Amino acid sequence: MVSAVTTMGCIKSAAVTLLLLFFLLNVADSCSNFDSSSIGCGKCSLGLNRFFSSRDRPIYQCMGYCFSWAYPTPQKALQTMAVHKNITSQASCCVAKHSYETQVNDLTVKNHTACHCSTCYYHKLI
């Protein structure tokens, strides 16, 4: 014999589980609309490159944290893909906003003058 208290406990447990599942599906679906361009780059700044620098000519390079993450591709996005991929990734890196080329010991080196967070070069489409 099942008591009314046991039945109510099972219903409440199922409701909490469904509510949690609904919440997680909404979070996963909204990930594709999330702008990650400024996450993880709080310490993106110019740093002295000691290898290429000399006393009379300092060389600066962008240094900082990169941000990347992967998550399941939302169902709406899967339906529009020509080639389906189940995992979607986003990345943001500390890259040079402005730079110029200079010669150091017969090598051409880019001396960065400003940095910002942007799409990593290996993720950009050419």
Helices and strands as residue ranges (DSSP letters): H 4-30, G 31-33, E 45-48, E 60-63, E 67-72, H 75-80, E 87-104, E 107-118, G 121-123
